[in-house]
Amino acid sequence: MDYIEHFGLSREAFSNAPDARFYFDSKQHSQALVRVLRAIDTNKGLAVVVGGIGSGKTTLARRLLDTLSTDLYESSLLVMVHSGITSEWILTRIALQLGVKSPASDRMSVLKQLYDRLLEIEKEGRRAIVIIDEAQMLQTRSLMEEFRGLLNLEIPGKKLLNLIFFGLPELEECLRLDEPLAQRVAVRYYLHSLDQESTLLYIKHRLQVAGARKMLFAGAAVQLIYAYSGGVPRLINTLCDNCLFEAYMQKLPGVTPEIVQSVAGDLGFSRINLADGEKQGVEQHLGRIEAMLAKMEQAR
C-alpha cells in the first residue's frame, strides 16, 4: 500500500512529470498566458517567457498549446533537448510540424515550402504558431539568424508566423547572439517563484486534483515547505511527495512540521532566507540541488 491509498487519493498529487490536469493558474502564470495570447492574436511575431529552474515554464508552454484551438490556430510545440541542433534541422522540423509533408533537402526549397504552407494557413483564416520550450539550448548565432529569417515570412501588413520562446534566464544571452532578433522581441515575461500564499494554494490545488477530501499539510508544515523550496514548484512537489510518503510510513493522518524538517534534511535542502533577497537565495539553492533532483527523477 502506498500513500495514495492511505490518504484516499486517486493518483500521485506531487509528481514532477508534466500533467495538464495539475496546471495551477497562479496570478503570474495567468498574466503570462494572457500576454502571450495577445502577442499571437495581434501577430507580434516573437514573444519570450523566461523563468528559473522548476518555475513551471514547461507546464505553461503545454497549457498554451492546449489553449490554441485547431479551428483558429496551426500550432506546434518543440522541446529542445540538447544544444547540438543545427539551423537546417530546426527549419525542417518546423516545416514538418506546420504541415509540410515532404520537406526538401536544401534550405531555400524548404523555406519556399514553408512559406507556401503559411499562406495556406492564412487563407484558412488561422494563425501559425511555433512554441519552443527549453529555448536556452539554442546557443548558436546561426540558429538565431534562422529564427529571424522565419519572422521575415510575411505578407504586406501581416506576419505569417509567431514564435514563442520558453527558457531559462540564459535564453537572454542566446537572443543577444543576433541583436536584430533580440530587438524583435515584442513581449517578454519573467516567471518568478511563488509567494507563501500562492504556495499554500498550489499545494491545496494539487491535492484536490488528486482527489484529497481534506488538507493533508498542517499550516506550519506549509510554511516550512515554502521556506525550504523558496516557492519553486518543482521543489515544492519533491518535498510534498516525500513528506506524504513519510507520513504514510508513520501511519499519520497528515504531514506535520517535524516531517517536513526531517524530509528536507534527508534531501539536503536548507532553508532559504527570502528576506535577504529572494532571487539570489533561490538561485543559489537550486544550483546546489539541481543535480540531486535530476538523479531522483531518473530513479522514479
Phi and psi restraints in degrees (value plus and minus 20) as a CYANA .aco file:
   2 ASP   PHI    -117.6   -77.6
   2 ASP   PSI     159.2   199.2
   3 TYR   PHI     -88.2   -48.2
   3 TYR   PSI     -38.4     1.6
   4 ILE   PHI     -79.1   -39.1
   4 ILE   PSI     -68.9   -28.9
   5 GLU   PHI     -91.4   -51.4
   5 GLU   PSI     -59.1   -19.1
   6 HIS   PHI     -78.2   -38.2
   6 HIS   PSI     -61.3   -21.3
   7 PHE   PHI    -117.7   -77.7
   7 PHE   PSI     -13.6    26.4
   8 GLY   PHI      49.2    89.2
   8 GLY   PSI      13.8    53.8
   9 LEU   PHI    -111.8   -71.8
   9 LEU   PSI     141.9   181.9
  10 SER   PHI    -116.7   -76.7
  10 SER   PSI     -37.3     2.7
  11 ARG   PHI    -184.0  -144.0
  11 ARG   PSI     150.2   190.2
  12 GLU   PHI     -81.9   -41.9
  12 GLU   PSI     114.3   154.3
  13 ALA   PHI    -108.5   -68.5
  13 ALA   PSI     -42.1    -2.1
  14 PHE   PHI    -152.1  -112.1
  14 PHE   PSI      16.6    56.6
  15 SER   PHI     -89.7   -49.7
  15 SER   PSI     125.4   165.4
  16 ASN   PHI    -108.5   -68.5
  16 ASN   PSI     -18.9    21.1
  17 ALA   PHI     -91.3   -51.3
  17 ALA   PSI     117.2   157.2
  18 PRO   PHI     -78.1   -38.1
  18 PRO   PSI     110.0   150.0
  19 ASP   PHI    -170.2  -130.2
  19 ASP   PSI      93.2   133.2
  20 ALA   PHI     -80.2   -40.2
  20 ALA   PSI     -45.5    -5.5
  21 ARG   PHI     -84.2   -44.2
  21 ARG   PSI     -44.9    -4.9
  22 PHE   PHI    -118.8   -78.8
  22 PHE   PSI     -10.7    29.3
  23 TYR   PHI     -75.6   -35.6
  23 TYR   PSI     107.6   147.6
  24 PHE   PHI    -127.8   -87.8
  24 PHE   PSI      94.9   134.9
  25 ASP   PHI    -106.5   -66.5
  25 ASP   PSI      51.1    91.1
  26 SER   PHI     -87.1   -47.1
  26 SER   PSI     147.6   187.6
  27 LYS   PHI     -78.5   -38.5
  27 LYS   PSI     -65.3   -25.3
  28 GLN   PHI     -92.3   -52.3
  28 GLN   PSI     -55.5   -15.5
  29 HIS   PHI     -87.3   -47.3
  29 HIS   PSI     -57.7   -17.7
  30 SER   PHI     -83.8   -43.8
  30 SER   PSI     -62.7   -22.7
  31 GLN   PHI     -85.8   -45.8
  31 GLN   PSI     -60.4   -20.4
  32 ALA   PHI     -81.4   -41.4
  32 ALA   PSI     -64.3   -24.3
  33 LEU   PHI     -83.8   -43.8
  33 LEU   PSI     -62.2   -22.2
  34 VAL   PHI     -82.1   -42.1
  34 VAL   PSI     -63.6   -23.6
  35 ARG   PHI     -87.1   -47.1
  35 ARG   PSI     -60.6   -20.6
  36 VAL   PHI     -88.3   -48.3
  36 VAL   PSI     -61.4   -21.4
  37 LEU   PHI     -83.7   -43.7
  37 LEU   PSI     -57.3   -17.3
  38 ARG   PHI     -85.1   -45.1
  38 ARG   PSI     -60.3   -20.3
  39 ALA   PHI     -80.4   -40.4
  39 ALA   PSI     -59.6   -19.6
  40 ILE   PHI     -87.7   -47.7
  40 ILE   PSI     -69.2   -29.2
  41 ASP   PHI     -90.4   -50.4
  41 ASP   PSI     -39.3     0.7
  42 THR   PHI    -126.6   -86.6
  42 THR   PSI      -8.6    31.4
  43 ASN   PHI      32.7    72.7
  43 ASN   PSI      32.0    72.0
  44 LYS   PHI     -92.1   -52.1
  44 LYS   PSI     -43.6    -3.6
  45 GLY   PHI      81.6   121.6
  45 GLY   PSI     -85.5   -45.5
  46 LEU   PHI    -153.1  -113.1
  46 LEU   PSI     104.6   144.6
  47 ALA   PHI    -145.6  -105.6
  47 ALA   PSI     126.8   166.8
  48 VAL   PHI    -150.8  -110.8
  48 VAL   PSI     110.4   150.4
  49 VAL   PHI    -138.7   -98.7
  49 VAL   PSI     101.5   141.5
  50 VAL   PHI    -137.5   -97.5
  50 VAL   PSI     117.6   157.6
  51 GLY   PHI    -177.4  -137.4
  51 GLY   PSI     139.5   179.5
  52 GLY   PHI     -94.5   -54.5
  52 GLY   PSI     157.9   197.9
  53 ILE   PHI     -80.4   -40.4
  53 ILE   PSI     110.0   150.0
  54 GLY   PHI      56.1    96.1
  54 GLY   PSI      -4.7    35.3
  55 SER   PHI    -106.0   -66.0
  55 SER   PSI     -23.3    16.7
  56 GLY   PHI      79.3   119.3
  56 GLY   PSI       1.9    41.9
  57 LYS   PHI     -85.9   -45.9
  57 LYS   PSI     -67.1   -27.1
  58 THR   PHI     -84.0   -44.0
  58 THR   PSI     -61.4   -21.4
  59 THR   PHI     -79.9   -39.9
  59 THR   PSI     -62.1   -22.1
  60 LEU   PHI     -88.7   -48.7
  60 LEU   PSI     -58.9   -18.9
  61 ALA   PHI     -81.5   -41.5
  61 ALA   PSI     -62.5   -22.5
  62 ARG   PHI     -89.2   -49.2
  62 ARG   PSI     -55.4   -15.4
  63 ARG   PHI     -83.1   -43.1
  63 ARG   PSI     -62.6   -22.6
  64 LEU   PHI     -79.3   -39.3
  64 LEU   PSI     -65.9   -25.9
  65 LEU   PHI     -80.2   -40.2
  65 LEU   PSI     -62.5   -22.5
  66 ASP   PHI     -86.4   -46.4
  66 ASP   PSI     -46.2    -6.2
  67 THR   PHI     -96.2   -56.2
  67 THR   PSI     -43.7    -3.7
  68 LEU   PHI    -104.9   -64.9
  68 LEU   PSI      82.9   122.9
  69 SER   PHI     -85.2   -45.2
  69 SER   PSI     119.1   159.1
  70 THR   PHI     -87.5   -47.5
  70 THR   PSI     -37.7     2.3
  71 ASP   PHI     -90.6   -50.6
  71 ASP   PSI     -46.8    -6.8
  72 LEU   PHI    -133.7   -93.7
  72 LEU   PSI     -39.2     0.8
  73 TYR   PHI    -156.5  -116.5
  73 TYR   PSI     126.2   166.2
  74 GLU   PHI    -127.8   -87.8
  74 GLU   PSI      82.7   122.7
  75 SER   PHI    -144.1  -104.1
  75 SER   PSI     137.2   177.2
  76 SER   PHI    -171.4  -131.4
  76 SER   PSI     126.1   166.1
  77 LEU   PHI    -137.8   -97.8
  77 LEU   PSI     102.9   142.9
  78 LEU   PHI    -135.0   -95.0
  78 LEU   PSI     111.0   151.0
  79 VAL   PHI    -127.7   -87.7
  79 VAL   PSI     101.2   141.2
  80 MET   PHI    -103.7   -63.7
  80 MET   PSI      92.2   132.2
  81 VAL   PHI    -115.7   -75.7
  81 VAL   PSI     -33.9     6.1
  82 HIS   PHI    -175.3  -135.3
  82 HIS   PSI     149.9   189.9
  83 SER   PHI    -116.2   -76.2
  83 SER   PSI     -12.7    27.3
  84 GLY   PHI    -113.7   -73.7
  84 GLY   PSI     -10.0    30.0
  85 ILE   PHI     -93.4   -53.4
  85 ILE   PSI     135.9   175.9
  86 THR   PHI    -129.3   -89.3
  86 THR   PSI     144.5   184.5
  87 SER   PHI     -84.4   -44.4
  87 SER   PSI     -54.3   -14.3
  88 GLU   PHI     -84.7   -44.7
  88 GLU   PSI     -61.5   -21.5
  89 TRP   PHI     -83.4   -43.4
  89 TRP   PSI     -66.9   -26.9
  90 ILE   PHI     -85.7   -45.7
  90 ILE   PSI     -57.7   -17.7
  91 LEU   PHI     -84.9   -44.9
  91 LEU   PSI     -65.8   -25.8
  92 THR   PHI     -84.1   -44.1
  92 THR   PSI     -61.1   -21.1
  93 ARG   PHI     -84.9   -44.9
  93 ARG   PSI     -62.3   -22.3
  94 ILE   PHI     -83.8   -43.8
  94 ILE   PSI     -61.2   -21.2
  95 ALA   PHI     -80.0   -40.0
  95 ALA   PSI     -65.3   -25.3
  96 LEU   PHI     -82.3   -42.3
  96 LEU   PSI     -64.8   -24.8
  97 GLN   PHI     -85.0   -45.0
  97 GLN   PSI     -49.6    -9.6
  98 LEU   PHI    -112.5   -72.5
  98 LEU   PSI     -16.4    23.6
  99 GLY   PHI      89.4   129.4
  99 GLY   PSI     -12.6    27.4
 100 VAL   PHI     -95.7   -55.7
 100 VAL   PSI      96.0   136.0
 101 LYS   PHI     -93.5   -53.5
 101 LYS   PSI     -60.3   -20.3
 102 SER   PHI    -155.0  -115.0
 102 SER   PSI      61.6   101.6
 103 PRO   PHI     -78.4   -38.4
 103 PRO   PSI     119.4   159.4
 104 ALA   PHI     -89.6   -49.6
 104 ALA   PSI     150.3   190.3
 105 SER   PHI    -106.8   -66.8
 105 SER   PSI     -36.8     3.2
 106 ASP   PHI    -130.8   -90.8
 106 ASP   PSI     130.6   170.6
 107 ARG   PHI     -78.7   -38.7
 107 ARG   PSI     -68.2   -28.2
 108 MET   PHI     -82.8   -42.8
 108 MET   PSI     -57.6   -17.6
 109 SER   PHI     -88.6   -48.6
 109 SER   PSI     -59.6   -19.6
 110 VAL   PHI     -83.4   -43.4
 110 VAL   PSI     -61.9   -21.9
 111 LEU   PHI     -80.0   -40.0
 111 LEU   PSI     -61.6   -21.6
 112 LYS   PHI     -84.7   -44.7
 112 LYS   PSI     -62.3   -22.3
 113 GLN   PHI     -82.3   -42.3
 113 GLN   PSI     -62.9   -22.9
 114 LEU   PHI     -85.2   -45.2
 114 LEU   PSI     -62.3   -22.3
 115 TYR   PHI     -80.9   -40.9
 115 TYR   PSI     -64.5   -24.5
 116 ASP   PHI     -82.5   -42.5
 116 ASP   PSI     -60.1   -20.1
 117 ARG   PHI     -85.8   -45.8
 117 ARG   PSI     -59.8   -19.8
 118 LEU   PHI     -84.6   -44.6
 118 LEU   PSI     -55.8   -15.8
 119 LEU   PHI     -84.2   -44.2
 119 LEU   PSI     -58.4   -18.4
 120 GLU   PHI     -81.4   -41.4
 120 GLU   PSI     -65.4   -25.4
 121 ILE   PHI     -81.5   -41.5
 121 ILE   PSI     -61.8   -21.8
 122 GLU   PHI     -82.2   -42.2
 122 GLU   PSI     -63.3   -23.3
 123 LYS   PHI     -86.5   -46.5
 123 LYS   PSI     -45.8    -5.8
 124 GLU   PHI     -97.8   -57.8
 124 GLU   PSI     -23.9    16.1
 125 GLY   PHI      58.3    98.3
 125 GLY   PSI       3.5    43.5
 126 ARG   PHI    -136.2   -96.2
 126 ARG   PSI     149.4   189.4
 127 ARG   PHI    -136.0   -96.0
 127 ARG   PSI     124.7   164.7
 128 ALA   PHI    -119.5   -79.5
 128 ALA   PSI     109.9   149.9
 129 ILE   PHI    -154.6  -114.6
 129 ILE   PSI     113.1   153.1
 130 VAL   PHI    -138.8   -98.8
 130 VAL   PSI     101.6   141.6
 131 ILE   PHI    -121.0   -81.0
 131 ILE   PSI     106.6   146.6
 132 ILE   PHI    -132.0   -92.0
 132 ILE   PSI      93.1   133.1
 133 ASP   PHI    -116.0   -76.0
 133 ASP   PSI     131.4   171.4
 134 GLU   PHI      38.5    78.5
 134 GLU   PSI      23.3    63.3
 135 ALA   PHI     -88.8   -48.8
 135 ALA   PSI     -30.8     9.2
 136 GLN   PHI     -87.0   -47.0
 136 GLN   PSI     -30.7     9.3
 137 MET   PHI     -96.5   -56.5
 137 MET   PSI     -30.8     9.2
 138 LEU   PHI    -103.1   -63.1
 138 LEU   PSI      62.0   102.0
 139 GLN   PHI    -125.8   -85.8
 139 GLN   PSI      -2.7    37.3
 140 THR   PHI    -143.9  -103.9
 140 THR   PSI     132.6   172.6
 141 ARG   PHI     -85.5   -45.5
 141 ARG   PSI     -54.2   -14.2
 142 SER   PHI     -83.0   -43.0
 142 SER   PSI     -55.8   -15.8
 143 LEU   PHI     -86.7   -46.7
 143 LEU   PSI     -63.3   -23.3
 144 MET   PHI     -83.5   -43.5
 144 MET   PSI     -59.0   -19.0
 145 GLU   PHI     -85.6   -45.6
 145 GLU   PSI     -55.0   -15.0
 146 GLU   PHI     -84.1   -44.1
 146 GLU   PSI     -63.1   -23.1
 147 PHE   PHI     -85.9   -45.9
 147 PHE   PSI     -56.8   -16.8
 148 ARG   PHI     -82.1   -42.1
 148 ARG   PSI     -59.9   -19.9
 149 GLY   PHI     -83.6   -43.6
 149 GLY   PSI     -58.1   -18.1
 150 LEU   PHI     -84.4   -44.4
 150 LEU   PSI     -55.1   -15.1
 151 LEU   PHI     -89.6   -49.6
 151 LEU   PSI     -36.0     4.0
 152 ASN   PHI    -103.0   -63.0
 152 ASN   PSI     -24.9    15.1
 153 LEU   PHI     -96.9   -56.9
 153 LEU   PSI      83.6   123.6
 154 GLU   PHI    -173.7  -133.7
 154 GLU   PSI     147.8   187.8
 155 ILE   PHI    -137.2   -97.2
 155 ILE   PSI     145.8   185.8
 156 PRO   PHI     -70.7   -30.7
 156 PRO   PSI      99.1   139.1
 157 GLY   PHI      61.1   101.1
 157 GLY   PSI     -13.9    26.1
 158 LYS   PHI    -176.1  -136.1
 158 LYS   PSI     112.5   152.5
 159 LYS   PHI     -99.9   -59.9
 159 LYS   PSI     124.9   164.9
 160 LEU   PHI    -114.9   -74.9
 160 LEU   PSI     -32.1     7.9
 161 LEU   PHI    -160.6  -120.6
 161 LEU   PSI     115.2   155.2
 162 ASN   PHI    -132.3   -92.3
 162 ASN   PSI     114.3   154.3
 163 LEU   PHI    -133.2   -93.2
 163 LEU   PSI     114.2   154.2
 164 ILE   PHI    -143.4  -103.4
 164 ILE   PSI      96.2   136.2
 165 PHE   PHI    -119.6   -79.6
 165 PHE   PSI     111.0   151.0
 166 PHE   PHI    -137.2   -97.2
 166 PHE   PSI     109.0   149.0
 167 GLY   PHI    -187.2  -147.2
 167 GLY   PSI     152.5   192.5
 168 LEU   PHI     -89.9   -49.9
 168 LEU   PSI     147.8   187.8
 169 PRO   PHI     -74.1   -34.1
 169 PRO   PSI     -46.1    -6.1
 170 GLU   PHI     -82.2   -42.2
 170 GLU   PSI     -36.1     3.9
 171 LEU   PHI     -77.8   -37.8
 171 LEU   PSI     -52.9   -12.9
 172 GLU   PHI     -80.7   -40.7
 172 GLU   PSI     -58.6   -18.6
 173 GLU   PHI     -86.5   -46.5
 173 GLU   PSI     -57.6   -17.6
 174 CYS   PHI     -82.7   -42.7
 174 CYS   PSI     -63.1   -23.1
 175 LEU   PHI     -82.4   -42.4
 175 LEU   PSI     -54.9   -14.9
 176 ARG   PHI     -92.2   -52.2
 176 ARG   PSI     -29.0    11.0
 177 LEU   PHI     -84.4   -44.4
 177 LEU   PSI     -43.9    -3.9
 178 ASP   PHI    -153.9  -113.9
 178 ASP   PSI      75.1   115.1
 179 GLU   PHI     -77.4   -37.4
 179 GLU   PSI     -60.1   -20.1
 180 PRO   PHI     -79.2   -39.2
 180 PRO   PSI     -54.7   -14.7
 181 LEU   PHI     -89.8   -49.8
 181 LEU   PSI     -63.8   -23.8
 182 ALA   PHI     -77.0   -37.0
 182 ALA   PSI     -56.3   -16.3
 183 GLN   PHI     -92.2   -52.2
 183 GLN   PSI     -34.0     6.0
 184 ARG   PHI    -112.5   -72.5
 184 ARG   PSI     -19.3    20.7
 185 VAL   PHI     -86.5   -46.5
 185 VAL   PSI      91.2   131.2
 186 ALA   PHI    -109.4   -69.4
 186 ALA   PSI     -48.1    -8.1
 187 VAL   PHI    -157.4  -117.4
 187 VAL   PSI     111.1   151.1
 188 ARG   PHI    -155.0  -115.0
 188 ARG   PSI     110.3   150.3
 189 TYR   PHI    -155.6  -115.6
 189 TYR   PSI     117.8   157.8
 190 TYR   PHI    -128.5   -88.5
 190 TYR   PSI     105.2   145.2
 191 LEU   PHI    -109.5   -69.5
 191 LEU   PSI     109.1   149.1
 192 HIS   PHI    -131.9   -91.9
 192 HIS   PSI     153.7   193.7
 193 SER   PHI     -90.0   -50.0
 193 SER   PSI     140.8   180.8
 194 LEU   PHI     -93.2   -53.2
 194 LEU   PSI     128.8   168.8
 195 ASP   PHI    -102.5   -62.5
 195 ASP   PSI    -199.7  -159.7
 196 GLN   PHI     -84.8   -44.8
 196 GLN   PSI     -61.1   -21.1
 197 GLU   PHI     -84.8   -44.8
 197 GLU   PSI     -62.9   -22.9
 198 SER   PHI     -87.2   -47.2
 198 SER   PSI     -52.7   -12.7
 199 THR   PHI     -81.3   -41.3
 199 THR   PSI     -64.1   -24.1
 200 LEU   PHI     -81.1   -41.1
 200 LEU   PSI     -66.8   -26.8
 201 LEU   PHI     -84.1   -44.1
 201 LEU   PSI     -56.1   -16.1
 202 TYR   PHI     -83.4   -43.4
 202 TYR   PSI     -66.7   -26.7
 203 ILE   PHI     -83.5   -43.5
 203 ILE   PSI     -64.3   -24.3
 204 LYS   PHI     -81.6   -41.6
 204 LYS   PSI     -62.0   -22.0
 205 HIS   PHI     -81.3   -41.3
 205 HIS   PSI     -67.4   -27.4
 206 ARG   PHI     -86.4   -46.4
 206 ARG   PSI     -56.8   -16.8
 207 LEU   PHI     -84.3   -44.3
 207 LEU   PSI     -62.5   -22.5
 208 GLN   PHI     -83.4   -43.4
 208 GLN   PSI     -62.9   -22.9
 209 VAL   PHI     -83.1   -43.1
 209 VAL   PSI     -53.9   -13.9
 210 ALA   PHI    -100.8   -60.8
 210 ALA   PSI     -19.7    20.3
 211 GLY   PHI      74.7   114.7
 211 GLY   PSI      -8.4    31.6
 212 ALA   PHI     -87.1   -47.1
 212 ALA   PSI     119.1   159.1
 213 ARG   PHI    -116.6   -76.6
 213 ARG   PSI     -24.3    15.7
 214 LYS   PHI    -175.5  -135.5
 214 LYS   PSI     145.4   185.4
 215 MET   PHI     -92.6   -52.6
 215 MET   PSI     107.3   147.3
 216 LEU   PHI    -120.4   -80.4
 216 LEU   PSI     -18.4    21.6
 217 PHE   PHI    -141.4  -101.4
 217 PHE   PSI     106.4   146.4
 218 ALA   PHI     -83.8   -43.8
 218 ALA   PSI     134.7   174.7
 219 GLY   PHI     -76.0   -36.0
 219 GLY   PSI     -64.1   -24.1
 220 ALA   PHI     -86.6   -46.6
 220 ALA   PSI     -50.6   -10.6
 221 ALA   PHI     -86.8   -46.8
 221 ALA   PSI     -60.3   -20.3
 222 VAL   PHI     -84.0   -44.0
 222 VAL   PSI     -60.7   -20.7
 223 GLN   PHI     -80.1   -40.1
 223 GLN   PSI     -60.2   -20.2
 224 LEU   PHI     -88.8   -48.8
 224 LEU   PSI     -59.1   -19.1
 225 ILE   PHI     -80.7   -40.7
 225 ILE   PSI     -60.8   -20.8
 226 TYR   PHI     -84.1   -44.1
 226 TYR   PSI     -62.1   -22.1
 227 ALA   PHI     -85.5   -45.5
 227 ALA   PSI     -56.4   -16.4
 228 TYR   PHI    -101.3   -61.3
 228 TYR   PSI     -52.3   -12.3
 229 SER   PHI    -112.4   -72.4
 229 SER   PSI     -40.4    -0.4
 230 GLY   PHI      48.0    88.0
 230 GLY   PSI      -4.3    35.7
 231 GLY   PHI      59.3    99.3
 231 GLY   PSI      -6.3    33.7
 232 VAL   PHI    -103.9   -63.9
 232 VAL   PSI      99.2   139.2
 233 PRO   PHI     -72.2   -32.2
 233 PRO   PSI     -62.8   -22.8
 234 ARG   PHI     -82.9   -42.9
 234 ARG   PSI     -59.0   -19.0
 235 LEU   PHI     -92.6   -52.6
 235 LEU   PSI     -56.1   -16.1
 236 ILE   PHI     -79.1   -39.1
 236 ILE   PSI     -65.7   -25.7
 237 ASN   PHI     -79.4   -39.4
 237 ASN   PSI     -66.3   -26.3
 238 THR   PHI     -81.9   -41.9
 238 THR   PSI     -65.1   -25.1
 239 LEU   PHI     -84.5   -44.5
 239 LEU   PSI     -68.9   -28.9
 240 CYS   PHI     -83.9   -43.9
 240 CYS   PSI     -61.1   -21.1
 241 ASP   PHI     -80.4   -40.4
 241 ASP   PSI     -67.8   -27.8
 242 ASN   PHI     -88.9   -48.9
 242 ASN   PSI     -53.7   -13.7
 243 CYS   PHI     -87.4   -47.4
 243 CYS   PSI     -60.8   -20.8
 244 LEU   PHI     -83.9   -43.9
 244 LEU   PSI     -60.0   -20.0
 245 PHE   PHI     -84.5   -44.5
 245 PHE   PSI     -61.2   -21.2
 246 GLU   PHI     -85.5   -45.5
 246 GLU   PSI     -60.3   -20.3
 247 ALA   PHI     -83.2   -43.2
 247 ALA   PSI     -58.4   -18.4
 248 TYR   PHI     -83.7   -43.7
 248 TYR   PSI     -64.0   -24.0
 249 MET   PHI     -80.7   -40.7
 249 MET   PSI     -53.1   -13.1
 250 GLN   PHI    -111.0   -71.0
 250 GLN   PSI     -15.3    24.7
 251 LYS   PHI      36.8    76.8
 251 LYS   PSI      19.2    59.2
 252 LEU   PHI    -117.4   -77.4
 252 LEU   PSI     134.6   174.6
 253 PRO   PHI     -98.8   -58.8
 253 PRO   PSI     -28.5    11.5
 254 GLY   PHI    -191.0  -151.0
 254 GLY   PSI    -197.6  -157.6
 255 VAL   PHI    -114.4   -74.4
 255 VAL   PSI     106.9   146.9
 256 THR   PHI    -120.2   -80.2
 256 THR   PSI     143.5   183.5
 257 PRO   PHI     -77.8   -37.8
 257 PRO   PSI     -55.6   -15.6
 258 GLU   PHI     -82.8   -42.8
 258 GLU   PSI     -58.2   -18.2
 259 ILE   PHI     -85.4   -45.4
 259 ILE   PSI     -62.6   -22.6
 260 VAL   PHI     -80.5   -40.5
 260 VAL   PSI     -65.0   -25.0
 261 GLN   PHI     -82.8   -42.8
 261 GLN   PSI     -61.7   -21.7
 262 SER   PHI     -85.7   -45.7
 262 SER   PSI     -67.1   -27.1
 263 VAL   PHI     -85.3   -45.3
 263 VAL   PSI     -63.2   -23.2
 264 ALA   PHI     -81.1   -41.1
 264 ALA   PSI     -58.5   -18.5
 265 GLY   PHI     -85.1   -45.1
 265 GLY   PSI     -62.8   -22.8
 266 ASP   PHI     -83.4   -43.4
 266 ASP   PSI     -56.8   -16.8
 267 LEU   PHI    -100.3   -60.3
 267 LEU   PSI     -30.6     9.4
 268 GLY   PHI      65.9   105.9
 268 GLY   PSI      -2.0    38.0
 269 PHE   PHI     -99.5   -59.5
 269 PHE   PSI     130.2   170.2
 270 SER   PHI    -149.2  -109.2
 270 SER   PSI     132.0   172.0
 271 ARG   PHI     -85.8   -45.8
 271 ARG   PSI     122.8   162.8
 272 ILE   PHI    -119.5   -79.5
 272 ILE   PSI     103.3   143.3
 273 ASN   PHI    -102.0   -62.0
 273 ASN   PSI      68.6   108.6
 274 LEU   PHI     -85.3   -45.3
 274 LEU   PSI     -42.7    -2.7
 275 ALA   PHI     -87.0   -47.0
 275 ALA   PSI     -43.0    -3.0
 276 ASP   PHI    -105.9   -65.9
 276 ASP   PSI     -16.2    23.8
 277 GLY   PHI     105.3   145.3
 277 GLY   PSI      77.9   117.9
 278 GLU   PHI     -79.5   -39.5
 278 GLU   PSI     -68.8   -28.8
 279 LYS   PHI     -80.7   -40.7
 279 LYS   PSI     -68.9   -28.9
 280 GLN   PHI     -85.0   -45.0
 280 GLN   PSI     -61.7   -21.7
 281 GLY   PHI     -83.4   -43.4
 281 GLY   PSI     -64.3   -24.3
 282 VAL   PHI     -84.8   -44.8
 282 VAL   PSI     -63.5   -23.5
 283 GLU   PHI     -83.6   -43.6
 283 GLU   PSI     -60.8   -20.8
 284 GLN   PHI     -85.4   -45.4
 284 GLN   PSI     -61.3   -21.3
 285 HIS   PHI     -81.6   -41.6
 285 HIS   PSI     -67.5   -27.5
 286 LEU   PHI     -84.2   -44.2
 286 LEU   PSI     -58.6   -18.6
 287 GLY   PHI     -80.7   -40.7
 287 GLY   PSI     -53.4   -13.4
 288 ARG   PHI     -98.7   -58.7
 288 ARG   PSI     -51.1   -11.1
 289 ILE   PHI    -133.2   -93.2
 289 ILE   PSI     -21.5    18.5
 290 GLU   PHI     -79.6   -39.6
 290 GLU   PSI     -63.1   -23.1
 291 ALA   PHI     -82.8   -42.8
 291 ALA   PSI     -58.4   -18.4
 292 MET   PHI     -84.5   -44.5
 292 MET   PSI     -62.6   -22.6
 293 LEU   PHI     -83.5   -43.5
 293 LEU   PSI     -60.1   -20.1
 294 ALA   PHI     -80.1   -40.1
 294 ALA   PSI     -62.6   -22.6
 295 LYS   PHI     -84.9   -44.9
 295 LYS   PSI     -59.0   -19.0
 296 MET   PHI     -85.1   -45.1
 296 MET   PSI     -62.3   -22.3
 297 GLU   PHI     -87.3   -47.3
 297 GLU   PSI     -55.1   -15.1
 298 GLN   PHI     -87.5   -47.5
 298 GLN   PSI     -51.9   -11.9
 299 ALA   PHI    -101.7   -61.7
 299 ALA   PSI     -35.8     4.2
